Amino acid sequence: MKGAIWAQSLDGVIGDGTSLPWHLPEDLKHFKTITLGSPIVMGRRTWESLTLRPLPGRENIIISSREPGEWSAGAHVAHEFPPLEDAWIIGGAQLFSATLPLVDRIERTLIDVHLAPDLGARAVILPDVPPEFTLVDQSRWETSASGLRYSFQRFERIS
């Protein structure tokens, strides 16, 4: 099963173009638990935004028109989405938009904050979960050690 995993604010912000605009250690732990042992697929800008490259315990695949080199050390570079049975798309927005028709499951962390007005043009916004997915599991709202409220959600494609 291919899946997509991301965190977003209530107004759809998934980043500011270079990083995550929040600190949510619980989401990082959740991300690791979900993706560990599976290939992860990302765009070049997502790869470059990682503080730890490659992410350990996972095959790191970068979708890019660039040729592999020093910039991609530790990852595989592909010019198009590889035929994978079990992988997680981890960003960014363009890759999510292009691959959502291919995934069966979405893991989303919803963060109880509105960021678009503060970030302005830097806000990277992802459209809402497509209607062909249904919410199958949602945690109660928790408060992070950082003070932010969040909820983990799982969506599955409607058969």
CORJO-V126961 format. One record per pair of residues at least 6 apart in sequence whose ideal C-beta (glycine too) atoms are under 7 Angstrom apart, sorted by the first residue. I is the first residue (numbers start at 1). GAP is how many residues later the second one is. If there is no record, write none. Layout:
I_GAP + I_GAP
This chain:
1_85 + 1_103 + 1_104 + 2_82 + 2_85 + 2_100 + 2_101 + 2_102 + 3_85 + 3_100 + 3_101 + 3_102 + 3_103 + 3_104 + 4_84 + 4_85 + 4_92 + 4_95 + 4_96 + 4_99 + 4_102 + 5_26 + 5_29 + 5_30 + 5_83 + 5_85 + 5_102 + 6_8 + 6_85 + 6_90 + 6_102 + 6_120 + 7_7 + 7_17 + 7_20 + 7_102 + 7_104 + 8_6 + 8_100 + 8_102 + 8_103 + 8_118 + 9_102 + 9_104 + 9_105 + 9_106 + 10_100 + 10_102 + 10_103 + 10_104 + 11_103 + 11_104 + 11_105 + 12_113 + 12_114 + 12_116 + 13_8 + 13_102 + 13_103 + 13_106 + 13_110 + 13_111 + 13_112 + 14_77 + 14_79 + 14_110 + 14_112 + 15_6 + 15_77 + 15_109 + 16_103 + 16_106 + 16_107 + 16_108 + 17_105 + 17_107 + 18_31 + 19_30 + 21_94 + 21_98 + 22_89 + 22_91 + 22_126 + 23_123 + 24_87 + 24_120 + 24_122 + 24_124 + 24_126 + 25_119 + 25_120 + 25_121 + 26_116 + 26_118 + 26_124 + 27_82 + 27_123 + 30_79 + 30_122 + 34_73 + 35_23 + 35_53 + 36_21 + 36_22 + 37_20 + 37_21 + 38_20 + 38_48 + 38_49 + 38_50 + 39_19 + 39_20 + 39_22 + 39_45 + 39_48 + 40_15 + 40_18 + 40_20 + 40_21 + 40_47 + 40_48 + 40_50 + 41_20 + 41_22 + 41_40 + 41_46 + 41_47 + 41_48 + 41_49 + 42_20 + 42_48 + 42_49 + 42_53 + 43_20 + 43_21 + 43_48 + 43_49 + 43_51 + 43_52 + 44_18 + 44_20 + 44_22 + 45_47 + 46_44 + 46_45 + 46_46 + 47_6 + 47_15 + 47_28 + 53_21 + 54_6 + 54_20 + 54_21 + 59_17 + 60_14 + 60_15 + 61_14 + 61_15 + 61_17 + 61_21 + 62_10 + 62_13 + 62_15 + 63_15 + 63_18 + 63_32 + 64_13 + 65_14 + 66_11 + 68_9 + 81_18 + 89_6 + 89_7 + 89_10 + 89_14 + 92_32 + 93_31 + 93_33 + 96_30 + 100_30 + 104_52 + 104_53 + 105_49 + 105_50 + 105_51 + 106_23 + 106_27 + 106_49 + 107_47 + 108_21 + 108_45 + 108_47 + 109_41 + 109_43 + 110_40 + 110_41 + 110_43 + 111_37 + 111_39 + 112_29 + 112_36 + 112_37 + 112_38 + 113_35 + 115_8 + 116_7 + 116_9 + 129_26 + 132_25 + 132_26 + 133_22 + 133_23 + 133_24 + 133_25 + 134_21 + 134_22 + 134_24 + 135_18 + 135_20 + 136_18 + 136_19 + 136_20 + 137_17 + 138_13 + 138_15 + 139_12 + 139_13 + 140_11 + 141_8 + 141_10 + 142_7 + 142_8 + 143_6 + 144_6
